[in-house]
């Protein structure tokens, strides 16, 4: 979940916060981060608990401003930045689809890769608006980006981003969390805690697969005490 918290905090700091690297050079604190994980690793839950839920439940209600960006057109992004003074975060599950559309640039009024580079660098955004096409400017555009994806799907899009040669790939931090491989004894301990827990319906917080997993695991322990599951590195069981 740390992968979701980091860009969320950077978005809360906003485009007005910078790190002074040298006397004449400052670096914005907004972050573009993509977290890669296999299916059923908890990507959606991580985004919800580390980003979208805290923002919509606590922060946005307090500041009366929508920081979670919902419109991904150029006009929608301009409206958001003008309303929020350039502050916000793009949070996308299965972000390879979003980035693929960005690279394609085949839709009218869509965001493009050049805009993402501009947002990452917190650079001024100049555009023409109104019937007279007057030139306007959003001074600070330092939004953050959080995305989750499966490795193979993301690498296909990432290769196309590299081919562009516009520096977009240099703006992204890509992380692959290391799996927490449980020992045979730890798996049995967690399974027993679940089976003996007074809470019998876990569907509100965990998928039904966890319940089926513990039932299958318990049966295998009865028949093969030396059996060690190979897929436990991708399964996180709660401590009750």
Residue frames as a rotation matrix with the C-alpha (Angstrom) as fourth column:
UNK 1
0.565 0.825 0.000 0.00
0.825 -0.565 0.000 0.00
0.000 0.000 -1.000 0.00
UNK 2
0.068 -0.626 -0.777 3.04
0.413 -0.691 0.593 2.28
-0.908 -0.361 0.212 0.38
UNK 3
-0.746 -0.338 0.573 3.11
0.641 -0.130 0.757 2.59
-0.182 0.932 0.314 -3.41
UNK 4
0.092 0.862 0.498 -0.29
0.810 -0.356 0.466 4.31
0.579 0.361 -0.731 -3.22
UNK 5
0.643 0.170 -0.747 0.53
0.694 -0.543 0.473 6.49
-0.325 -0.822 -0.467 -0.21
UNK 6
-0.315 -0.917 -0.245 3.67
0.690 -0.399 0.604 8.05
-0.651 0.021 0.758 -1.69
UNK 7
-0.781 0.031 0.624 2.11
0.507 -0.552 0.662 9.78
0.366 0.833 0.415 -4.74
UNK 8
0.320 0.947 -0.035 -0.98
0.753 -0.231 0.617 10.63
0.576 -0.223 -0.787 -2.69
UNK 9
0.412 -0.271 -0.870 1.10
0.716 -0.494 0.493 12.55
-0.563 -0.826 -0.009 -0.16
UNK 10
-0.697 -0.714 0.067 2.99
0.583 -0.509 0.634 14.25
-0.418 0.480 0.771 -2.98
UNK 11
-0.352 0.664 0.660 -0.34
0.644 -0.339 0.685 15.37
0.679 0.666 -0.309 -4.44
UNK 12
0.633 0.593 -0.497 -1.39
0.760 -0.355 0.544 16.82
0.146 -0.723 -0.676 -1.07
UNK 13
-0.138 -0.766 -0.628 1.84
0.688 -0.531 0.496 18.81
-0.713 -0.363 0.600 -0.92
UNK 14
0.751 0.656 -0.076 0.75
0.388 -0.532 -0.752 20.34
-0.534 0.535 -0.654 -4.18
UNK 15
0.507 -0.528 0.681 2.54
0.761 -0.096 -0.642 22.24
0.404 0.844 0.353 -6.92
UNK 16
0.761 -0.197 0.618 3.57
-0.293 -0.954 0.057 25.01
0.578 -0.225 -0.784 -4.52
UNK 17
0.737 -0.527 0.424 5.98
-0.334 0.262 0.906 22.72
-0.588 -0.809 0.017 -2.65
UNK 18
0.761 -0.570 -0.310 9.48
-0.225 0.216 -0.950 22.25
0.609 0.793 0.036 -4.06
UNK 19
0.739 -0.650 -0.177 12.76
0.538 0.411 0.736 20.76
-0.406 -0.639 0.653 -2.94
UNK 20
0.824 -0.512 -0.243 15.69
-0.562 -0.794 -0.232 23.14
-0.075 0.328 -0.942 -3.22
UNK 21
0.844 -0.528 0.093 18.43
0.536 0.829 -0.160 21.04
0.007 0.185 0.983 -4.80
UNK 22
-0.333 -0.931 0.149 20.85
0.927 -0.352 -0.127 23.87
0.171 0.096 0.981 -5.57
UNK 23
-0.600 0.052 -0.798 20.85
0.355 -0.877 -0.324 27.58
-0.717 -0.478 0.507 -4.96
UNK 24
-0.580 0.340 -0.740 19.37
-0.703 -0.667 0.245 28.18
-0.410 0.663 0.627 -8.40
UNK 25
-0.605 0.340 -0.720 17.52
-0.407 0.645 0.647 24.89
0.684 0.685 -0.252 -8.94
UNK 26
-0.454 0.562 0.692 14.33
-0.740 0.195 -0.644 23.54
-0.496 -0.804 0.327 -7.38
UNK 27
-0.908 0.163 -0.387 12.58
-0.105 0.804 0.585 20.24
0.406 0.572 -0.713 -8.00
UNK 28
-0.062 0.951 0.304 8.78
-0.893 -0.189 0.408 19.76
0.445 -0.247 0.861 -7.63
UNK 29
-0.682 -0.219 0.698 7.69
-0.639 0.643 -0.422 17.04
-0.357 -0.734 -0.578 -5.22
UNK 30
0.446 0.895 -0.026 4.89
-0.789 0.379 -0.484 15.54
-0.424 0.236 0.875 -7.32
UNK 31
-0.600 -0.650 0.466 5.49
-0.459 0.757 0.465 11.92
-0.655 0.066 -0.753 -8.32
UNK 32
0.316 0.585 -0.747 4.50
-0.923 0.371 -0.099 9.73
0.219 0.721 0.657 -11.25
UNK 33
-0.610 -0.528 0.591 4.51
-0.702 0.706 -0.093 6.15
-0.369 -0.472 -0.801 -9.93
UNK 34
0.300 0.638 -0.709 3.43
-0.798 0.575 0.179 2.84
0.522 0.513 0.682 -11.45
UNK 35
-0.293 -0.304 0.906 3.22
-0.798 0.600 -0.057 -0.30
-0.527 -0.740 -0.419 -9.31
UNK 36
-0.135 0.154 -0.979 3.41
-0.774 0.600 0.201 -3.67
0.618 0.785 0.038 -11.09
UNK 37
-0.570 0.013 0.822 1.85
-0.628 0.638 -0.446 -6.78
-0.530 -0.770 -0.355 -9.57
UNK 38
-0.969 0.191 -0.156 0.32
0.052 0.777 0.628 -10.02
0.242 0.600 -0.763 -10.72
UNK 39
-0.164 0.983 0.077 -3.47
-0.346 -0.130 0.929 -10.63
0.924 0.126 0.362 -10.76
UNK 40
0.679 0.603 -0.418 -5.14
0.212 0.384 0.899 -11.02
0.702 -0.699 0.132 -7.36
UNK 41
-0.321 -0.870 -0.374 -2.22
0.743 0.014 -0.669 -9.35
0.588 -0.493 0.642 -5.60
UNK 42
0.163 0.478 -0.863 -4.43
0.918 -0.395 -0.046 -6.63
-0.363 -0.784 -0.503 -4.12
UNK 43
-0.758 -0.495 0.425 -3.80
0.634 -0.714 0.298 -3.78
0.156 0.495 0.855 -6.58
UNK 44
-0.118 0.805 0.581 -7.34
0.264 -0.538 0.800 -2.38
0.957 0.248 -0.149 -6.42
UNK 45
0.698 0.367 -0.614 -7.46
0.652 0.027 0.758 -2.64
0.295 -0.930 -0.220 -2.62
UNK 46
-0.208 -0.871 -0.446 -4.12
0.933 -0.314 0.178 -0.88
-0.295 -0.379 0.877 -2.32
UNK 47
-0.746 -0.032 0.665 -5.28
0.396 -0.825 0.404 2.02
0.535 0.564 0.628 -4.49
UNK 48
0.261 0.947 0.189 -8.54
0.287 -0.263 0.921 2.31
0.922 -0.187 -0.340 -2.59
UNK 49
0.717 0.041 -0.696 -7.03
0.692 0.073 0.718 2.20
0.080 -0.997 0.024 0.91
UNK 50
-0.129 -0.911 -0.392 -3.92
0.872 -0.293 0.392 4.24
-0.471 -0.292 0.832 0.14
UNK 51
-0.949 -0.283 0.139 -5.33
0.312 -0.775 0.550 6.86
-0.048 0.565 0.824 -2.21
UNK 52
-0.592 0.729 0.344 -8.93
0.105 -0.354 0.929 7.16
0.799 0.586 0.133 -3.35
UNK 53
0.268 0.769 -0.581 -10.73
0.730 0.232 0.643 6.42
0.629 -0.596 -0.499 -0.08
UNK 54
-0.187 -0.354 -0.916 -8.69
0.894 -0.448 -0.009 8.78
-0.407 -0.821 0.400 2.14
UNK 55
-0.970 -0.219 0.101 -8.95
0.241 -0.856 0.457 11.57
-0.014 0.468 0.884 -0.43
UNK 56
-0.467 0.859 0.209 -12.70
0.035 -0.219 0.975 11.32
0.884 0.462 0.072 -1.02
UNK 57
0.273 0.620 -0.736 -13.65
0.732 0.362 0.577 10.50
0.624 -0.696 -0.355 2.59
UNK 58
0.303 -0.247 -0.921 -11.46
0.866 -0.333 0.374 12.92
-0.399 -0.910 0.113 4.53
UNK 59
-0.626 -0.732 -0.269 -9.42
0.579 -0.667 0.470 15.40
-0.523 0.138 0.841 2.51
UNK 60
-0.760 0.316 0.568 -11.89
0.419 -0.430 0.799 16.52
0.497 0.846 0.195 -0.15
UNK 61
0.323 0.925 -0.200 -14.70
0.759 -0.127 0.639 17.03
0.566 -0.359 -0.743 2.35
UNK 62
0.246 -0.292 -0.924 -12.45
0.822 -0.441 0.359 19.15
-0.513 -0.848 0.131 4.53
UNK 63
-0.677 -0.612 -0.409 -10.97
0.294 -0.734 0.612 21.37
-0.675 0.294 0.677 1.82
UNK 64
0.352 0.920 -0.173 -14.16
0.079 -0.213 -0.974 21.38
-0.933 0.329 -0.147 -0.31
UNK 65
0.157 -0.377 -0.913 -12.12
-0.947 -0.320 -0.031 20.61
-0.280 0.869 -0.407 -3.42
UNK 66
0.943 0.172 0.285 -11.94
-0.082 0.950 -0.301 17.53
-0.323 0.261 0.910 -5.60
UNK 67
0.110 -0.985 -0.129 -8.29
-0.789 -0.166 0.592 16.48
-0.605 0.037 -0.796 -5.72
UNK 68
-0.356 -0.170 0.919 -8.97
0.234 0.936 0.264 13.14
-0.905 0.309 -0.293 -7.41
UNK 69
-0.575 0.063 -0.815 -9.03
-0.697 -0.560 0.448 13.91
-0.429 0.826 0.366 -11.12
UNK 70
-0.078 0.688 0.721 -12.02
0.103 0.725 -0.681 12.34
-0.992 0.021 -0.128 -12.87
UNK 71
0.911 0.400 -0.101 -11.93
-0.026 -0.187 -0.982 13.91
-0.412 0.897 -0.160 -16.34
UNK 72
0.046 -0.952 0.304 -9.09
0.373 0.298 0.878 12.89
-0.926 0.073 0.369 -18.64
UNK 73
0.542 0.092 0.835 -9.73
0.820 -0.279 -0.501 15.24
0.187 0.956 -0.227 -21.56
UNK 74
-0.547 -0.792 0.272 -7.61
0.726 -0.610 -0.317 18.32
0.417 0.024 0.909 -22.14
UNK 75
-0.243 0.540 0.806 -10.55
-0.212 -0.840 0.499 20.63
0.947 -0.049 0.319 -21.40
UNK 76
0.773 0.549 -0.317 -11.50
0.137 0.343 0.929 18.64
0.619 -0.762 0.190 -18.30
UNK 77
0.154 -0.815 -0.559 -7.93
0.972 0.227 -0.062 18.81
0.177 -0.534 0.827 -17.03
UNK 78
-0.647 -0.351 0.677 -7.77
0.329 -0.930 -0.167 22.57
0.688 0.114 0.716 -17.57
UNK 79
0.252 0.840 0.480 -11.01
-0.277 -0.412 0.868 23.02
0.927 -0.352 0.129 -15.66
UNK 80
0.744 -0.013 -0.668 -9.71
0.558 0.564 0.609 20.91
0.369 -0.826 0.427 -12.79
UNK 81
-0.227 -0.949 -0.220 -6.43
0.949 -0.165 -0.269 22.78
0.219 -0.270 0.938 -12.54
UNK 82
-0.519 0.110 0.848 -8.09
0.032 -0.988 0.148 26.16
0.854 0.104 0.509 -12.67
UNK 83
0.563 0.814 0.143 -10.43
-0.202 -0.032 0.979 25.08
0.802 -0.580 0.147 -9.87
UNK 84
0.922 -0.201 -0.330 -7.77
0.386 0.532 0.754 23.40
0.024 -0.822 0.568 -7.71
UNK 85
0.737 -0.665 -0.121 -4.81
-0.632 -0.742 0.225 25.69
-0.240 -0.090 -0.967 -8.46
UNK 86
0.174 -0.698 -0.695 -2.92
-0.795 0.317 -0.517 22.95
0.581 0.642 -0.500 -10.26
UNK 87
-0.611 -0.376 0.696 -3.30
-0.761 0.522 -0.386 20.41
-0.218 -0.765 -0.605 -7.46
UNK 88
0.541 0.841 -0.016 -4.55
-0.824 0.526 -0.210 16.86
-0.168 0.127 0.978 -7.96
UNK 89
-0.546 -0.680 0.489 -3.78
-0.536 0.732 0.421 13.24
-0.644 -0.032 -0.764 -8.71
UNK 90
0.170 0.493 -0.853 -4.56
-0.907 0.416 0.060 10.85
0.385 0.764 0.518 -11.55
UNK 91
-0.484 -0.251 0.838 -5.21
-0.646 0.749 -0.149 7.42
-0.590 -0.614 -0.524 -10.01
UNK 92
0.272 0.531 -0.803 -5.77
-0.943 0.313 -0.112 4.60
0.192 0.788 0.585 -12.48
UNK 93
0.071 -0.151 0.986 -6.13
-0.346 0.924 0.166 0.88
-0.936 -0.353 0.013 -11.92
UNK 94
0.249 -0.126 0.960 -4.87
0.780 0.614 -0.122 -1.10
-0.574 0.779 0.251 -14.94
UNK 95
0.374 -0.101 -0.922 -3.14
-0.099 -0.993 0.069 2.10
-0.922 0.066 -0.381 -16.01
UNK 96
-0.662 -0.655 0.364 -1.70
0.282 0.232 0.931 0.56
-0.694 0.719 0.030 -19.18
UNK 97
-0.008 0.745 0.667 -5.02
0.997 0.058 -0.053 1.29
-0.078 0.665 -0.743 -20.89
UNK 98
0.801 0.272 -0.534 -4.89
0.330 -0.944 0.014 4.93
-0.500 -0.187 -0.846 -19.87
UNK 99
-0.018 -0.908 -0.420 -1.26
-0.213 -0.406 0.888 5.31
-0.977 0.106 -0.186 -21.03
UNK 100
-0.530 -0.120 0.840 -2.03
0.689 0.517 0.508 3.52
-0.495 0.847 -0.192 -24.28
UNK 101
0.512 0.784 0.353 -4.73
0.858 -0.441 -0.264 6.10
-0.051 0.438 -0.898 -25.07
UNK 102
0.647 -0.348 -0.678 -2.35
-0.009 -0.893 0.450 8.91
-0.762 -0.285 -0.581 -24.11
UNK 103
-0.424 -0.900 0.101 0.28
0.036 0.095 0.995 7.65
-0.905 0.426 -0.008 -26.54
UNK 104
-0.251 0.388 0.887 -2.21
0.907 0.415 0.075 7.02
-0.339 0.823 -0.456 -29.35
UNK 105
-0.629 0.023 -0.777 -3.46
0.014 -0.999 -0.040 10.64
-0.777 -0.036 0.628 -29.35
UNK 106
-0.925 0.288 0.247 -6.29
0.315 0.220 0.923 9.62
0.211 0.932 -0.294 -31.65
UNK 107
0.031 0.970 -0.242 -9.16
0.996 -0.010 0.086 11.28
0.081 -0.244 -0.966 -29.82
UNK 108
-0.048 0.044 0.998 -10.25
0.287 -0.956 0.056 14.87
0.957 0.289 0.033 -30.04
UNK 109
0.373 0.132 0.918 -9.57
-0.634 -0.686 0.356 16.93
0.677 -0.716 -0.172 -26.92
UNK 110
0.878 -0.093 -0.469 -7.62
0.334 0.820 0.464 14.05
0.342 -0.564 0.752 -25.36
UNK 111
0.681 -0.731 0.039 -4.57
-0.445 -0.371 0.815 14.35
-0.582 -0.573 -0.578 -23.18
UNK 112
0.821 -0.484 -0.303 -1.26
-0.065 0.447 -0.892 13.55
0.567 0.752 0.336 -24.82
UNK 113
0.466 -0.714 -0.522 2.23
0.854 0.518 0.053 12.53
0.233 -0.470 0.851 -23.72
UNK 114
-0.389 -0.626 0.677 3.53
0.441 -0.771 -0.459 16.10
0.809 0.120 0.576 -23.99
UNK 115
0.292 0.595 0.749 0.98
-0.450 -0.605 0.656 17.22
0.844 -0.529 0.091 -21.42
UNK 116
0.918 0.018 -0.396 2.04
0.297 0.630 0.717 14.50
0.263 -0.776 0.573 -18.97
UNK 117
-0.059 -0.998 -0.037 5.65
0.904 -0.038 -0.426 15.66
0.423 -0.058 0.904 -19.26
UNK 118
-0.336 0.013 0.942 4.49
-0.034 -0.999 0.002 19.22
0.941 -0.031 0.336 -18.62
UNK 119
0.690 0.676 0.258 2.46
-0.318 -0.037 0.947 18.16
0.650 -0.736 0.189 -15.56
UNK 120
0.661 -0.494 -0.565 5.32
0.706 0.663 0.247 16.17
0.253 -0.562 0.788 -14.08
UNK 121
-0.373 -0.911 0.177 7.70
0.825 -0.413 -0.386 19.12
0.424 0.002 0.905 -14.42
UNK 122
0.157 0.534 -0.831 5.16
0.832 -0.525 -0.180 21.54
-0.532 -0.663 -0.527 -12.91
UNK 123
-0.841 -0.513 0.173 5.58
0.503 -0.624 0.598 23.77
-0.199 0.590 0.783 -15.96
UNK 124
-0.450 0.696 -0.560 3.21
-0.401 -0.718 -0.570 26.57
-0.798 -0.032 0.602 -17.03
UNK 125
-0.465 0.415 0.782 0.41
0.754 0.648 0.105 25.44
-0.464 0.638 -0.615 -19.35
UNK 126
-0.665 0.200 -0.719 -0.47
-0.394 -0.912 0.110 27.94
-0.634 0.357 0.686 -22.08
UNK 127
-0.580 0.552 0.599 -3.67
0.766 0.619 0.171 27.50
-0.277 0.558 -0.782 -24.09
UNK 128
-0.929 0.356 0.106 -6.20
-0.253 -0.815 0.522 29.47
0.272 0.458 0.846 -26.10
UNK 129
-0.646 0.736 -0.202 -9.72
0.695 0.459 -0.553 29.81
-0.315 -0.498 -0.808 -24.79
UNK 130
-0.054 0.761 -0.646 -13.04
0.132 -0.636 -0.760 31.39
-0.990 -0.126 -0.066 -25.76
UNK 131
0.727 0.440 0.527 -14.37
0.568 0.046 -0.822 32.55
-0.386 0.897 -0.217 -29.10
UNK 132
0.889 -0.442 -0.120 -11.64
-0.453 -0.811 -0.371 35.14
0.067 0.384 -0.921 -29.39
UNK 133
0.714 -0.619 -0.328 -9.04
0.498 0.777 -0.384 32.44
0.493 0.111 0.863 -28.64
UNK 134
0.628 -0.482 0.611 -7.38
-0.638 -0.769 0.049 34.51
0.446 -0.420 -0.790 -25.97
UNK 135
-0.055 -0.768 -0.638 -4.18
0.054 0.636 -0.770 33.12
0.997 -0.076 0.007 -24.60
UNK 136
0.728 0.291 0.621 -4.39
-0.605 -0.151 0.781 31.95
0.321 -0.945 0.066 -20.99
UNK 137
-0.226 -0.890 -0.396 -1.95
-0.325 0.453 -0.830 30.29
0.918 -0.059 -0.392 -18.65
UNK 138
0.952 0.298 -0.065 -2.05
-0.057 0.382 0.923 27.95
0.300 -0.875 0.380 -15.65
UNK 139
0.416 -0.867 0.273 1.14
-0.847 -0.479 -0.232 28.81
0.332 -0.134 -0.934 -13.84
UNK 140
-0.600 -0.630 0.493 1.61
-0.780 0.597 -0.187 25.56
-0.177 -0.496 -0.850 -11.89
UNK 141
0.340 0.708 -0.619 0.53
-0.850 0.513 0.119 22.12
0.401 0.486 0.777 -13.05
UNK 142
-0.603 -0.796 -0.053 2.35
-0.686 0.552 -0.474 19.75
0.406 -0.249 -0.879 -10.69
UNK 143
0.544 0.806 0.233 -0.20
-0.833 0.486 0.265 16.95
0.100 -0.338 0.936 -10.37
UNK 144
-0.487 -0.660 0.572 0.76
-0.711 0.680 0.180 13.42
-0.507 -0.319 -0.801 -9.33
UNK 145
0.165 0.477 -0.863 0.09
-0.846 0.518 0.124 10.08
0.507 0.710 0.489 -11.00
UNK 146
-0.440 -0.221 0.871 -0.61
-0.668 0.729 -0.152 6.69
-0.601 -0.648 -0.468 -9.46
UNK 147
0.269 0.524 -0.808 -1.11
-0.916 0.400 -0.045 3.61
0.299 0.752 0.587 -11.59
UNK 148
-0.122 -0.253 0.960 -1.31
-0.503 0.849 0.160 -0.14
-0.855 -0.464 -0.231 -11.10
UNK 149
0.422 0.219 -0.880 -0.79
-0.896 0.246 -0.369 -2.73
0.136 0.944 0.300 -13.81
UNK 150
0.841 -0.231 0.489 0.19
0.131 0.964 0.230 -6.29
-0.525 -0.130 0.841 -14.52
UNK 151
0.000 -0.972 -0.237 3.85
-0.095 -0.236 0.967 -6.49
-0.995 0.022 -0.092 -15.58
UNK 152
-0.521 -0.250 0.816 3.41
0.687 0.445 0.574 -7.97
-0.507 0.860 -0.060 -19.06
UNK 153
0.441 0.784 0.438 0.62
0.898 -0.378 -0.227 -5.55
-0.012 0.493 -0.870 -20.00
UNK 154
0.813 -0.151 -0.562 2.58
0.048 -0.945 0.323 -2.53
-0.580 -0.290 -0.761 -18.83
UNK 155
-0.176 -0.982 0.071 5.83
0.153 0.044 0.987 -3.51
-0.972 0.184 0.142 -20.55
UNK 156
-0.118 0.215 0.970 4.08
0.979 0.189 0.077 -3.50
-0.167 0.958 -0.232 -23.93
UNK 157
0.846 0.475 0.240 2.99
0.502 -0.862 -0.063 0.10
0.177 0.174 -0.969 -23.42
UNK 158
0.637 -0.668 -0.385 6.30
0.010 -0.492 0.871 1.07
-0.771 -0.558 -0.306 -21.81
UNK 159
-0.250 -0.738 0.627 8.19
0.703 0.307 0.641 -0.05
-0.666 0.601 0.442 -24.92
UNK 160
0.216 0.414 0.884 6.07
0.909 -0.415 -0.028 2.30
0.356 0.810 -0.467 -27.03
UNK 161
0.971 0.092 -0.219 6.73
0.188 -0.860 0.474 5.12
-0.145 -0.502 -0.853 -24.56
UNK 162
0.173 -0.983 -0.070 10.47
0.276 -0.020 0.961 4.54
-0.946 -0.185 0.267 -24.93
UNK 163
-0.209 -0.230 0.950 10.21
0.953 0.172 0.251 4.65
-0.221 0.958 0.183 -28.73
UNK 164
0.791 0.571 0.221 8.70
0.604 -0.786 -0.131 8.12
0.099 0.237 -0.966 -28.54
UNK 165
-0.161 -0.985 0.059 11.95
0.932 -0.172 -0.319 9.55
0.324 0.003 0.946 -27.23
UNK 166
0.150 0.299 0.943 10.25
0.108 -0.952 0.285 12.54
0.983 0.060 -0.175 -25.58
UNK 167
-0.744 -0.577 0.337 11.42
-0.270 -0.203 -0.941 11.82
0.612 -0.791 -0.005 -22.04
UNK 168
0.247 0.924 0.292 8.06
-0.736 -0.017 0.677 10.52
0.630 -0.382 0.676 -20.81
UNK 169
0.594 -0.035 -0.804 9.56
0.291 0.941 0.174 7.28
0.750 -0.337 0.569 -19.46
UNK 170
-0.510 -0.860 -0.023 12.13
0.389 -0.207 -0.898 9.28
0.767 -0.467 0.440 -17.48
UNK 171
-0.435 0.408 0.803 9.29
-0.666 -0.746 0.018 10.83
0.606 -0.527 0.596 -15.48
UNK 172
0.608 0.781 -0.145 7.90
-0.524 0.531 0.666 7.54
0.597 -0.329 0.731 -14.16
UNK 173
-0.528 -0.598 0.603 8.98
-0.846 0.434 -0.310 5.59
-0.077 -0.673 -0.735 -11.11
UNK 174
0.315 0.584 -0.748 8.19
-0.597 0.735 0.322 1.90
0.738 0.345 0.580 -11.62
UNK 175
-0.443 -0.425 0.790 8.09
-0.894 0.282 -0.349 -0.38
-0.075 -0.860 -0.504 -8.60
UNK 176
0.115 0.416 -0.902 7.57
-0.329 0.873 0.361 -4.13
0.937 0.255 0.237 -8.23
UNK 177
0.276 0.013 0.961 6.83
-0.960 -0.054 0.276 -5.04
0.055 -0.998 -0.002 -4.59
UNK 178
-0.707 -0.568 -0.422 8.55
-0.502 0.823 -0.267 -8.17
0.499 0.023 -0.867 -3.36
UNK 179
0.283 0.871 -0.402 6.19
-0.295 0.478 0.827 -10.93
0.912 -0.115 0.393 -2.40
UNK 180
-0.194 -0.259 0.946 5.92
-0.980 0.007 -0.199 -11.93
0.045 -0.966 -0.255 1.24
UNK 181
-0.083 0.101 -0.991 6.46
-0.346 0.930 0.124 -15.68
0.934 0.354 -0.042 1.06
UNK 182
0.363 0.314 0.877 4.96
-0.929 0.045 0.368 -17.38
0.076 -0.948 0.308 4.09
UNK 183
-0.784 -0.620 0.010 6.43
-0.611 0.770 -0.184 -20.48
0.106 -0.150 -0.983 5.64
UNK 184
-0.486 0.585 -0.650 4.46
0.137 0.785 0.604 -23.70
0.863 0.205 -0.461 5.97
UNK 185
-0.541 0.241 -0.806 3.85
0.840 0.190 -0.508 -23.04
0.030 -0.952 -0.305 9.66
UNK 186
-0.869 0.200 -0.452 2.75
-0.084 -0.961 -0.265 -19.42
-0.487 -0.192 0.852 9.05
UNK 187
-0.672 0.651 -0.354 0.21
-0.501 -0.048 0.864 -20.43
0.546 0.758 0.358 6.44
UNK 188
-0.346 0.536 -0.770 -1.28
0.549 0.781 0.297 -23.04
0.761 -0.320 -0.565 8.77
UNK 189
-0.717 0.037 -0.696 -1.37
0.635 -0.375 -0.675 -20.51
-0.286 -0.926 0.246 11.62
UNK 190
-0.846 0.405 -0.346 -3.27
-0.468 -0.875 0.120 -17.93
-0.255 0.264 0.930 9.55
UNK 191
-0.528 0.671 -0.521 -5.63
-0.264 0.454 0.851 -20.58
0.807 0.587 -0.062 8.19
UNK 192
-0.445 0.334 -0.831 -6.43
0.789 0.585 -0.187 -21.79
0.424 -0.739 -0.524 11.69
UNK 193
-0.838 0.124 -0.531 -7.06
0.242 -0.788 -0.566 -18.23
-0.489 -0.603 0.631 12.88
UNK 194
-0.730 0.598 -0.331 -9.51
-0.653 -0.467 0.596 -17.69
0.202 0.651 0.732 10.03
UNK 195
-0.399 0.589 -0.703 -11.30
0.061 0.782 0.620 -20.99
0.915 0.205 -0.348 10.61
UNK 196
-0.351 0.210 -0.913 -11.61
0.907 0.320 -0.275 -20.36
0.234 -0.924 -0.302 14.35
UNK 197
-0.997 -0.046 0.067 -12.58
0.034 -0.984 -0.178 -16.72
0.074 -0.175 0.982 14.05
UNK 198
-0.379 0.917 -0.124 -16.08
0.440 0.061 -0.896 -15.65
-0.814 -0.394 -0.427 15.13
UNK 199
0.000 0.326 -0.945 -16.26
-0.700 -0.675 -0.232 -13.70
-0.714 0.662 0.228 11.87
UNK 200
-0.157 0.007 0.988 -17.53
0.337 0.940 0.047 -16.19
-0.928 0.340 -0.150 9.32
UNK 201
0.674 0.421 0.607 -18.51
0.713 -0.155 -0.684 -13.92
-0.194 0.894 -0.404 6.44
UNK 202
-0.149 -0.853 -0.500 -15.45
0.463 -0.507 0.727 -12.18
-0.874 -0.123 0.470 4.99
UNK 203
0.020 0.164 0.986 -17.05
1.000 0.014 -0.023 -11.08
-0.018 0.986 -0.163 1.72
UNK 204
0.925 0.369 -0.088 -17.26
0.372 -0.928 0.014 -7.46
-0.076 -0.046 -0.996 2.85
UNK 205
0.618 -0.753 -0.225 -13.47
-0.557 -0.621 0.551 -7.18
-0.554 -0.215 -0.804 3.05
UNK 206
-0.528 -0.836 0.146 -11.94
-0.528 0.458 0.715 -10.20
-0.665 0.301 -0.683 1.34
UNK 207
-0.204 0.442 -0.873 -12.84
-0.929 0.195 0.316 -12.16
0.310 0.875 0.371 -1.75
UNK 208
0.737 0.591 0.327 -14.54
-0.659 0.735 0.157 -15.51
-0.147 -0.331 0.932 -1.56
UNK 209
0.527 -0.608 -0.594 -11.32
-0.199 0.591 -0.781 -17.06
0.826 0.530 0.191 -2.88
UNK 210
-0.450 -0.711 0.541 -9.70
-0.706 -0.087 -0.702 -16.64
0.546 -0.698 -0.463 0.52
UNK 211
0.120 0.580 0.806 -12.44
-0.905 0.397 -0.151 -18.67
-0.407 -0.712 0.572 2.14
UNK 212
0.937 0.207 -0.280 -12.14
-0.323 0.816 -0.479 -21.38
0.129 0.539 0.832 -0.47
UNK 213
0.150 -0.970 -0.193 -8.36
-0.434 0.111 -0.894 -21.32
0.889 0.218 -0.404 -0.12
UNK 214
-0.424 -0.318 0.848 -8.49
-0.902 0.067 -0.426 -21.97
0.079 -0.946 -0.315 3.62
UNK 215
0.546 0.686 0.481 -10.94
-0.691 0.693 -0.204 -24.84
-0.474 -0.221 0.852 3.14
UNK 216
0.851 -0.297 -0.433 -8.76
-0.176 0.616 -0.768 -26.47
0.495 0.730 0.472 0.47
UNK 217
-0.113 -0.960 0.256 -5.66
-0.615 -0.135 -0.777 -25.83
0.781 -0.245 -0.575 2.55
UNK 218
-0.086 0.151 0.985 -7.19
-0.960 0.251 -0.122 -27.46
-0.266 -0.956 0.124 5.61
UNK 219
0.878 0.460 0.129 -8.16
-0.397 0.853 -0.338 -30.53
-0.266 0.246 0.932 3.61
UNK 220
0.590 -0.725 -0.355 -4.67
-0.196 0.299 -0.934 -30.88
0.783 0.621 0.034 2.16
UNK 221
-0.240 -0.667 0.706 -3.14
-0.890 -0.139 -0.434 -30.69
0.388 -0.732 -0.560 5.61
UNK 222
0.396 0.478 0.784 -5.21
-0.768 0.640 -0.002 -33.70
-0.503 -0.601 0.621 6.63
UNK 223
0.987 0.088 0.138 -4.02
0.006 0.824 -0.566 -35.79
-0.163 0.559 0.813 3.70
UNK 224
0.412 -0.892 0.188 -0.49
0.676 0.161 -0.719 -34.50
0.611 0.423 0.669 3.14
UNK 225
0.837 -0.038 -0.546 1.13
0.457 -0.500 0.735 -32.99
-0.302 -0.865 -0.401 6.20
UNK 226
-0.151 -0.981 -0.118 4.34
0.631 -0.188 0.753 -32.27
-0.761 0.039 0.648 4.28
UNK 227
0.181 0.292 0.939 2.53
0.966 -0.233 -0.113 -30.34
0.186 0.928 -0.324 1.52
UNK 228
-0.346 -0.339 -0.875 3.78
0.481 -0.864 0.145 -26.80
-0.805 -0.371 0.462 1.03
UNK 229
0.676 0.682 0.280 1.71
0.590 -0.272 -0.761 -24.48
-0.443 0.679 -0.586 -1.22
UNK 230
-0.347 -0.854 0.387 3.63
0.913 -0.214 0.347 -22.76
-0.214 0.474 0.854 -3.98
UNK 231
-0.131 0.382 0.915 1.24
0.642 -0.671 0.372 -19.88
0.755 0.636 -0.157 -4.53
UNK 232
0.434 0.375 -0.819 1.36
0.898 -0.247 0.363 -18.38
-0.066 -0.893 -0.444 -1.06
UNK 233
-0.620 -0.740 -0.262 3.66
0.708 -0.671 0.218 -15.57
-0.337 -0.050 0.940 -2.15
UNK 234
-0.825 0.361 0.435 0.72
0.079 -0.688 0.722 -13.91
0.560 0.630 0.539 -3.89
UNK 235
0.211 0.946 -0.246 -1.78
0.415 0.141 0.899 -14.44
0.885 -0.292 -0.363 -1.05
UNK 236
-0.799 -0.401 0.447 -2.04
-0.184 -0.545 -0.818 -12.14
0.572 -0.736 0.361 1.93
UNK 237
0.021 0.805 -0.592 -4.16
0.621 0.454 0.639 -13.52
0.784 -0.381 -0.491 4.74
UNK 238
0.212 0.113 0.971 -5.33
-0.425 -0.884 0.196 -11.15
0.880 -0.454 -0.139 7.49
UNK 239
-0.772 -0.430 -0.468 -4.20
0.287 0.420 -0.861 -11.47
0.567 -0.799 -0.201 11.09
UNK 240
0.188 0.948 0.257 -7.31
-0.037 -0.254 0.966 -11.63
0.981 -0.192 -0.013 13.22
